[in-house]
């Protein structure tokens, strides 16, 4: 399999202060898809990769487990991890139910998932 090389710069998160607090802008005028992923206690998604998109994961709850390019990450709430197109990755829960914000950059198609390992018997 040939992995497409992306020359996109790493997405930057812009922070702007207002009288009431701050906001963070993750995308501005670019193709992106935003998902909120809920993982049940002790479950995990398939080990997978994508050809045509990068993903930025943001941990919203304690107990999330990110596996990215062979590295296990137990992120703090609010921690961000960038997954480049072609990187193997998996999301899971170390115990409690967790939520992760996923922002995909590039062409988004659920059919581009290449599953390398799956606990539920999916190909």
GROMACS elastic network, one bead per residue, 0.5 to 0.9 nm:
[ bonds ]
;  ai    aj funct       b0    kb
    2    51     6  0.85471   500
    3    50     6  0.87394   500
    3    51     6  0.60375   500
    3    52     6  0.86920   500
    3    85     6  0.76067   500
    3    86     6  0.57792   500
    4    51     6  0.62654   500
    4    52     6  0.71726   500
    4    85     6  0.75029   500
    4    86     6  0.75770   500
    5    51     6  0.89452   500
    5    85     6  0.77738   500
    5    86     6  0.85343   500
    6     9     6  0.84813   500
    6    52     6  0.85158   500
    6    53     6  0.86343   500
    6    54     6  0.86739   500
    6    84     6  0.82623   500
    6    85     6  0.74366   500
    8    11     6  0.80538   500
    9    12     6  0.83932   500
   10    82     6  0.79792   500
   11    26     6  0.74335   500
   11    27     6  0.76761   500
   11    56     6  0.83550   500
   11    82     6  0.85321   500
   11   105     6  0.85302   500
   12    25     6  0.85669   500
   12    26     6  0.68468   500
   12    27     6  0.80885   500
   13    24     6  0.62929   500
   13    25     6  0.56377   500
   13    27     6  0.75421   500
   14    23     6  0.82152   500
   14    24     6  0.55598   500
   14    25     6  0.51384   500
   14    26     6  0.67268   500
   14    27     6  0.86399   500
   15    22     6  0.67329   500
   15    23     6  0.57734   500
   15    25     6  0.64793   500
   16    21     6  0.86424   500
   16    22     6  0.54929   500
   16    23     6  0.55767   500
   16    24     6  0.65737   500
   16    25     6  0.82057   500
   17    20     6  0.80797   500
   17    21     6  0.59052   500
   17    23     6  0.67083   500
   18    21     6  0.52026   500
   18    22     6  0.55030   500
   18    23     6  0.78331   500
   19    22     6  0.80488   500
   25    28     6  0.72916   500
   26   103     6  0.80579   500
   27    30     6  0.65212   500
   27    31     6  0.84400   500
   27    32     6  0.73286   500
   27   103     6  0.86190   500
   27   105     6  0.88355   500
   28    31     6  0.87248   500
   29    32     6  0.88053   500
   30   105     6  0.79741   500
   30   106     6  0.83952   500
   31   104     6  0.85221   500
   31   105     6  0.62751   500
   31   106     6  0.58493   500
   31   107     6  0.73389   500
   31   108     6  0.88389   500
   32   103     6  0.66350   500
   32   104     6  0.53627   500
   32   106     6  0.61287   500
   32   107     6  0.77360   500
   32   108     6  0.76892   500
   33   102     6  0.80161   500
   33   103     6  0.56546   500
   33   104     6  0.50280   500
   33   105     6  0.67821   500
   33   106     6  0.83213   500
   33   107     6  0.87280   500
   33   108     6  0.68893   500
   34   101     6  0.73251   500
   34   102     6  0.57286   500
   34   104     6  0.63826   500
   35   100     6  0.82744   500
   35   101     6  0.59558   500
   35   102     6  0.50833   500
   35   103     6  0.64498   500
   35   104     6  0.82796   500
   36    99     6  0.66863   500
   36   100     6  0.58321   500
   36   102     6  0.61483   500
   36   103     6  0.87989   500
   37    98     6  0.81532   500
   37    99     6  0.54790   500
   37   100     6  0.51671   500
   37   101     6  0.62979   500
   37   102     6  0.71048   500
   38    97     6  0.71413   500
   38    98     6  0.58179   500
   38   100     6  0.66947   500
   39    42     6  0.80702   500
   39    43     6  0.63044   500
   39    44     6  0.68523   500
   39    45     6  0.80816   500
   39    64     6  0.85843   500
   39    91     6  0.81687   500
   39    92     6  0.65770   500
   39    93     6  0.64443   500
   39    96     6  0.86412   500
   39    97     6  0.56004   500
   39    98     6  0.53236   500
   39    99     6  0.63481   500
   39   100     6  0.82566   500
   40    43     6  0.55391   500
   40    44     6  0.80358   500
   40    92     6  0.85106   500
   40    93     6  0.71323   500
   40    95     6  0.84732   500
   40    96     6  0.71803   500
   40    98     6  0.68135   500
   41    44     6  0.88225   500
   41    92     6  0.86680   500
   41    93     6  0.59509   500
   41    94     6  0.73133   500
   41    98     6  0.73888   500
   42    92     6  0.71608   500
   42    93     6  0.50112   500
   42    94     6  0.55130   500
   42    96     6  0.66911   500
   42    97     6  0.74902   500
   43    91     6  0.88146   500
   43    92     6  0.57528   500
   43    93     6  0.57194   500
   43    94     6  0.79475   500
   43    95     6  0.80860   500
   43    97     6  0.84715   500
   44    47     6  0.87873   500
   44    65     6  0.86109   500
   44    90     6  0.71525   500
   44    91     6  0.56923   500
   44    93     6  0.62810   500
   44    94     6  0.89699   500
   44   118     6  0.88327   500
   44   119     6  0.79116   500
   45    48     6  0.84921   500
   45    90     6  0.57643   500
   45    91     6  0.55082   500
   45    92     6  0.61662   500
   45   118     6  0.72246   500
   45   119     6  0.78389   500
   45   120     6  0.89696   500
   46    89     6  0.81914   500
   46    90     6  0.59417   500
   46    91     6  0.78024   500
   46   115     6  0.62135   500
   46   116     6  0.72762   500
   46   117     6  0.56820   500
   46   119     6  0.67826   500
   46   120     6  0.82236   500
   46   122     6  0.84958   500
   47    67     6  0.82667   500
   47    88     6  0.65380   500
   47    89     6  0.55403   500
   47    91     6  0.81140   500
   47   114     6  0.85024   500
   47   115     6  0.59234   500
   47   116     6  0.54424   500
   47   117     6  0.50671   500
   47   118     6  0.64273   500
   48    86     6  0.89950   500
   48    87     6  0.81771   500
   48    88     6  0.53757   500
   48    89     6  0.55033   500
   48    90     6  0.64726   500
   48   113     6  0.63775   500
   48   114     6  0.53752   500
   48   116     6  0.54497   500
   48   117     6  0.71946   500
   48   118     6  0.86447   500
   49    85     6  0.70609   500
   49    86     6  0.54790   500
   49    87     6  0.57329   500
   49    89     6  0.62530   500
   49    90     6  0.87314   500
   49   112     6  0.83098   500
   49   113     6  0.60470   500
   49   114     6  0.54317   500
   49   115     6  0.69109   500
   49   116     6  0.79396   500
   50    53     6  0.62486   500
   50    54     6  0.78658   500
   50    84     6  0.85837   500
   50    85     6  0.55089   500
   50    86     6  0.55108   500
   50    87     6  0.74774   500
   50    88     6  0.81248   500
   50   112     6  0.58672   500
   50   113     6  0.54341   500
   50   114     6  0.63583   500
   51    54     6  0.85758   500
   51    85     6  0.53691   500
   51    86     6  0.55565   500
   51    87     6  0.89325   500
   51   112     6  0.68090   500
   51   113     6  0.81110   500
   51   114     6  0.85221   500
   52    85     6  0.60912   500
   52    86     6  0.82037   500
   52   105     6  0.86245   500
   52   106     6  0.63033   500
   52   107     6  0.57748   500
   52   108     6  0.72728   500
   52   109     6  0.84914   500
   52   112     6  0.76667   500
   53    83     6  0.89005   500
   53    84     6  0.72265   500
   53    85     6  0.51507   500
   53    86     6  0.84174   500
   53   104     6  0.62689   500
   53   105     6  0.54244   500
   53   107     6  0.59004   500
   53   108     6  0.65766   500
   53   109     6  0.89399   500
   54    82     6  0.73315   500
   54    83     6  0.56368   500
   54    86     6  0.83717   500
   54    87     6  0.88191   500
   54   103     6  0.83739   500
   54   104     6  0.56817   500
   54   105     6  0.51813   500
   54   106     6  0.67460   500
   55    81     6  0.83107   500
   55    82     6  0.59061   500
   55    83     6  0.50305   500
   55    84     6  0.65288   500
   55    85     6  0.77097   500
   55   102     6  0.64963   500
   55   103     6  0.55760   500
   55   105     6  0.61439   500
   55   106     6  0.89390   500
   56    80     6  0.67361   500
   56    81     6  0.57238   500
   56    83     6  0.60944   500
   56    84     6  0.85821   500
   56   101     6  0.79975   500
   56   102     6  0.56624   500
   56   103     6  0.51244   500
   56   104     6  0.63843   500
   56   105     6  0.81056   500
   57    66     6  0.86807   500
   57    79     6  0.82061   500
   57    80     6  0.55645   500
   57    81     6  0.52809   500
   57    82     6  0.64508   500
   57    83     6  0.77800   500
   57   100     6  0.64058   500
   57   101     6  0.56713   500
   57   103     6  0.66142   500
   57   104     6  0.87630   500
   58    75     6  0.86028   500
   58    77     6  0.77792   500
   58    78     6  0.58221   500
   58    79     6  0.56954   500
   58    81     6  0.66662   500
   58    99     6  0.88155   500
   58   100     6  0.55835   500
   58   101     6  0.50301   500
   58   102     6  0.65471   500
   58   103     6  0.85050   500
   59    62     6  0.74725   500
   59    63     6  0.88611   500
   59    64     6  0.65969   500
   59    65     6  0.89096   500
   59    75     6  0.64772   500
   59    76     6  0.68282   500
   59    77     6  0.50982   500
   59    78     6  0.52644   500
   59    79     6  0.57427   500
   59    80     6  0.67527   500
   59    81     6  0.87006   500
   59    98     6  0.81501   500
   59    99     6  0.67461   500
   59   101     6  0.66098   500
   60    64     6  0.82921   500
   60    76     6  0.84535   500
   60    77     6  0.52169   500
   60    78     6  0.59147   500
   60    79     6  0.83114   500
   60    98     6  0.71973   500
   60    99     6  0.54238   500
   60   100     6  0.53889   500
   60   101     6  0.69377   500
   61    64     6  0.66958   500
   61    76     6  0.79924   500
   61    77     6  0.54948   500
   61    78     6  0.81697   500
   61    96     6  0.88689   500
   61    97     6  0.81716   500
   61    98     6  0.53262   500
   61    99     6  0.58358   500
   61   100     6  0.74104   500
   62    74     6  0.85674   500
   62    75     6  0.76576   500
   62    76     6  0.64678   500
   62    77     6  0.58035   500
   62    93     6  0.89205   500
   62    94     6  0.89604   500
   62    96     6  0.79752   500
   62    97     6  0.89117   500
   62    98     6  0.69693   500
   62    99     6  0.88456   500
   63    74     6  0.71097   500
   63    75     6  0.79031   500
   63    76     6  0.83833   500
   63    77     6  0.88181   500
   63    92     6  0.84885   500
   63    93     6  0.56551   500
   63    94     6  0.51711   500
   63    95     6  0.63572   500
   63    96     6  0.61921   500
   63    97     6  0.77522   500
   63    98     6  0.65506   500
   64    73     6  0.85054   500
   64    74     6  0.61340   500
   64    75     6  0.65686   500
   64    76     6  0.83249   500
   64    77     6  0.86208   500
   64    91     6  0.73350   500
   64    92     6  0.59253   500
   64    94     6  0.62524   500
   64    95     6  0.84440   500
   64    96     6  0.83430   500
   64    97     6  0.83555   500
   64    98     6  0.59217   500
   64    99     6  0.76698   500
   64   100     6  0.77669   500
   65    72     6  0.70082   500
   65    73     6  0.58383   500
   65    75     6  0.68726   500
   65    90     6  0.81927   500
   65    91     6  0.58426   500
   65    93     6  0.55653   500
   65    94     6  0.63588   500
   66    71     6  0.80323   500
   66    72     6  0.58709   500
   66    74     6  0.63208   500
   66    75     6  0.74130   500
   66    81     6  0.83493   500
   66    89     6  0.72873   500
   66    90     6  0.60035   500
   66    92     6  0.65081   500
   66    93     6  0.86917   500
   67    70     6  0.62799   500
   67    71     6  0.54197   500
   67    73     6  0.60897   500
   67    74     6  0.87421   500
   67    88     6  0.78478   500
   67    89     6  0.52164   500
   67    90     6  0.50071   500
   67    91     6  0.63596   500
   67    92     6  0.82365   500
   68    71     6  0.51867   500
   68    72     6  0.66186   500
   68    73     6  0.76994   500
   68    81     6  0.86270   500
   68    82     6  0.88506   500
   68    83     6  0.68784   500
   68    87     6  0.67783   500
   68    88     6  0.57999   500
   68    90     6  0.66733   500
   68    91     6  0.87256   500
   69    72     6  0.85974   500
   69    83     6  0.83654   500
   69    87     6  0.54051   500
   69    89     6  0.61643   500
   70    87     6  0.89381   500
   70    88     6  0.72129   500
   70    89     6  0.77878   500
   71    89     6  0.88972   500
   73    81     6  0.89704   500
   74    94     6  0.87043   500
   75    78     6  0.78857   500
   75    79     6  0.56613   500
   75    80     6  0.78032   500
   75    81     6  0.85382   500
   76    79     6  0.53648   500
   76    80     6  0.88401   500
   77    80     6  0.88489   500
   83    86     6  0.83785   500
   83    87     6  0.62667   500
   83    88     6  0.82316   500
   83    89     6  0.74451   500
   84    87     6  0.55768   500
   84    88     6  0.88594   500
   85    88     6  0.86282   500
   88   116     6  0.84077   500
   91   100     6  0.86655   500
   92    95     6  0.89996   500
   92    98     6  0.81685   500
   93    96     6  0.63623   500
   93    97     6  0.65225   500
   93    98     6  0.62734   500
   94    97     6  0.85838   500
   94    98     6  0.89309   500
   95    98     6  0.86261   500
  104   107     6  0.82647   500
  104   108     6  0.70591   500
  105   108     6  0.76388   500
  108   111     6  0.88591   500
  108   112     6  0.81181   500
  109   112     6  0.56945   500
  109   113     6  0.80792   500
  110   113     6  0.60982   500
  111   114     6  0.83020   500
  114   123     6  0.81900   500
  115   118     6  0.68171   500
  115   122     6  0.78345   500
  115   123     6  0.61699   500
  116   123     6  0.81044   500
  117   121     6  0.85320   500
  117   122     6  0.85036   500
  117   123     6  0.82387   500
  118   121     6  0.57745   500
  118   122     6  0.61097   500
  118   123     6  0.75426   500
  119   122     6  0.78251   500
